[in-house]
Amino acid sequence: MMSRGRVALALIVAVSAAAGIVSAIERVDGPAAVGVPAARITESLGDVVVLFDVGDVDRAVVEAAFTIAERSGGAAAPGRSGSAGMLRISRNGATIHSAPDGYLIPLVYLALPQSAAAGLTGTDVSSLLATDTVVMNEITARQTGAQVGDVVDVRVLDGPVRSYRVAAIKPHTQLGGSEIVLNTAAVERLGVVEDTRIAVWSIDSRSEADAAIAALGIENRTDTQVSRSWSPPSPDDTLSTARLKDALGEPWYQVTGESTIAMHPTWMAQNLTEGRVLLNAAIPVRARCHRRIVADLQAALAEVAAAGLAAAIDVGNTNTFGGCFNPRYSRLGGFLSRHAYAAALDMNTLSNCQGCVPRMDCGVVRIFRKHGFAWGGNFRRPDGMHFEWVGARRDQIAYPSTYCPNVVNPLTQSQSLEVTGERGREVLVDGADDQHQHVHDH
């Protein structure tokens, strides 16, 4: 008799083959109304493994995922993730939340086949997904004032504008870190037809899944990443878009060309420093950054100087080719770079080219982690110049990082906000709104 997982696997394989999905304004003044509280999850969702590449998922990754599912008693299916541009949210025909006219608000989505949505996000989500509905996470609903029944107008890149009704509001963790979940038919209305990841769920055995991953050697492929829900948090995990907007506010952007964007001048005036400002006298880095992160940058650079590591930072290079604010727009799903938020600082760009072995001094890396920055040196495609604000201490997380692992003091480990537990279902959109954004030339 086939196990529950293998029956599901067979069904998904059949559906995938049949569908061919395996393929390489006005802004309301004042605070938004509080949305309807998220309904709590009513069923237990098990372990998840997610595999993805830089860009669209390729056949080797798809085949590996189905092998992992078969050997661990699970099921597998491809999915699509990306960033849509939200124009507005309306209620009974009246706009209740929007960007200024001509501008967009980033909104990260996860699209799944209907049966996969049930296993990955719960039947209380999948049962509500249709070609014209979405399920929204509670953080985004709180930020925007959205309620069940509201209509969200979105588009992807320069595609058509489509409207979706909010069918439910669910916890951010249940939706895998995405801001909205759709089914595959719904996202195809936006012109999204390529798979970007493949997920394995209903896993009977973590050890069997780990053994299959190791035997396949899939983690050794360049630009391929395997994320497990049971993995511990990494010191260099970045914030999801929803959590970043919660901390720094909602950005407004405008598409100005095939691969260029501009940020709204009012948003810039309210959130960014006035031009490049001096961050430290001893290490005279000048950068235009989000006001919220300036104090943490100043504290990190002050400690770098006090530790005698000032020479490790190439100030001339950083002030010429690095810095914080640089509005960028990735064609890989239309993501805003964290530099568009001015929430990341690039330093020593020449000696830390993207995709190269990072050459940043590990003492500097650990000091920046202490002051609330994740480091790009351990990204799927190493980005050793990149320090991204996360707002929480990261230097006391014990984790086997490839480069610059932390030196953990058990007496102070409790000072970190993320030192225990597992990553959970937020791995469903791993790479969708952080590491994809670093696919650019500095």
Buried (B, 14 or more C-beta within 10 A) or exposed (E): EEEEBBEBBEEBBEBBEEEEBBBEBEBBEEEBEEBBEBBEBEEEBBBBBBBBBBBBBBEBBBBBBBBBBBBBBBBBBBBBBBBBBBBBBBBEEEBBBBBBEEBBBBBBBBBBBBBBBBBBBBEBBBBBBBBBBBBBBBBBBBBBBBBBEBBBBBBBBEBEEBEBBBBBBBBBBBBBBBBBBBBBBBBBBBEBEBBBBBBBBBBBBBEBBBBBBEEBEBEEBEBBBBBBBBBBBBBBBBBBBBBBBBBBBBBBBBBEEEEEBBBBEEBBEEBBBEEBBEBBEEBBBBBBBBBBBBEBBBBBBBBBBEBEBBEBBBBEBBBEBBBBBBBBBBEBBBBBBBBBBBBBBBBBBEBBBBBBEBBBBBBBBBBBBBBBBBBBBBBBBBBBBBBBBBBBBBBBBBBEBEBBBBEBEEEEBEEBBBBEEEBBBBBBBBBBBBBBBBBBEB
